[in-house]
């Protein structure tokens, strides 16, 4: 018996073949066994380096903090980032002296 891939939508290991298609009994998703499986979104910094949860990044541009007179200066190190899909900002983080913030990956580089 051949090992079938897990469902790309819900990761269920119980996929089965139905003709030329693979079907997930848990979520009902159908996909072709020949089509490439999409991997989750890849986050890249301003230089094209791949970012992961927990990375340390450096800000490459002065960023104004919305609703405040504070500014995140160039070269500010941000430790232990968390990547998200919420809204147009990709990074949740906590910056010393400022607090919790959301940043865009285009304004940081991997440290």
C-alpha positions as CSV (number, residue, x, y, z in Angstrom):
1,X,0.0,0.0,0.0
2,X,1.4,3.4,-1.0
3,X,1.7,6.2,1.5
4,X,-0.7,9.1,0.6
5,X,0.2,12.7,1.5
6,X,-1.7,14.5,4.2
7,X,-4.4,17.0,3.3
8,X,-2.8,20.3,2.3
9,X,-5.7,22.2,3.8
10,X,-6.2,20.7,7.3
11,X,-3.2,18.3,7.5
12,X,-5.4,15.3,8.1
13,X,-3.5,12.0,7.5
14,X,-6.6,10.2,6.4
15,X,-6.7,11.2,2.7
16,X,-7.9,8.6,0.2
17,X,-7.9,8.2,-3.5
18,X,-11.0,8.7,-5.6
19,X,-10.1,8.1,-9.2
20,X,-7.4,10.6,-10.1
21,X,-8.2,12.8,-7.2
22,X,-7.2,12.7,-3.5
23,X,-10.0,13.5,-1.0
24,X,-9.9,14.5,2.7
25,X,-12.7,12.9,4.7
26,X,-12.4,15.5,7.5
27,X,-12.6,18.8,5.6
28,X,-13.9,17.6,2.2
29,X,-10.9,19.2,0.3
30,X,-10.1,17.5,-3.1
31,X,-6.8,17.9,-4.9
32,X,-4.9,16.2,-7.7
33,X,-2.0,14.0,-6.7
34,X,0.0,15.5,-9.5
35,X,-0.3,19.2,-8.6
36,X,2.4,20.6,-6.4
37,X,1.4,21.1,-2.7
38,X,1.6,24.8,-1.7
39,X,3.8,25.5,1.3
40,X,2.8,28.3,3.7
41,X,3.6,31.9,3.0
42,X,7.4,32.6,3.0
43,X,8.3,35.8,4.7
44,X,11.4,37.7,3.4
45,X,13.2,40.7,4.8
46,X,14.3,43.8,2.7
47,X,17.4,41.8,1.5
48,X,15.5,38.7,0.5
49,X,16.5,36.6,3.5
50,X,13.8,34.2,4.8
51,X,12.5,35.1,8.2
52,X,11.3,32.6,10.9
53,X,9.5,33.0,14.2
54,X,11.9,33.9,16.9
55,X,14.5,35.6,14.6
56,X,16.2,38.9,15.5
57,X,15.9,41.7,13.0
58,X,17.2,45.2,12.6
59,X,15.1,48.2,11.5
60,X,16.4,49.7,8.2
61,X,14.4,53.0,8.2
62,X,13.1,55.5,10.8
63,X,9.5,54.4,11.5
64,X,6.9,56.8,13.1
65,X,4.7,55.1,15.7
66,X,1.1,55.8,14.7
67,X,-0.8,57.7,17.4
68,X,2.4,58.7,19.2
69,X,5.3,61.1,18.9
70,X,7.8,58.2,19.2
71,X,10.0,57.0,16.4
72,X,11.7,53.6,15.9
73,X,15.2,54.6,14.8
74,X,17.4,53.0,12.1
75,X,19.4,50.1,13.6
76,X,17.0,49.3,16.4
77,X,17.3,45.6,17.1
78,X,14.0,43.6,17.6
79,X,14.4,40.2,19.2
80,X,12.1,37.2,19.1
81,X,9.7,38.3,16.3
82,X,6.4,36.5,15.6
83,X,5.2,36.3,12.0
84,X,1.5,36.7,11.3
85,X,-1.0,37.0,8.5
86,X,-3.1,39.7,10.2
87,X,-3.7,42.8,8.1
88,X,-0.9,44.4,6.1
89,X,1.8,44.1,8.8
90,X,3.7,40.8,8.9
91,X,5.6,41.0,12.2
92,X,4.4,41.1,15.8
93,X,7.1,42.2,18.2
94,X,7.9,44.0,21.4
95,X,10.5,46.9,21.1
96,X,12.3,48.0,24.2
97,X,11.2,51.5,25.3
98,X,8.2,51.5,23.0
99,X,6.2,48.3,23.6
100,X,4.2,45.9,21.4
101,X,4.3,46.8,17.7
102,X,3.5,45.5,14.3
103,X,6.1,45.9,11.5
104,X,6.3,45.2,7.8
105,X,9.0,42.8,6.6
106,X,10.1,45.3,4.0
107,X,11.4,47.6,6.7
108,X,13.6,45.1,8.5
109,X,16.7,43.0,7.8
110,X,17.7,39.8,9.5
111,X,20.4,40.4,12.1
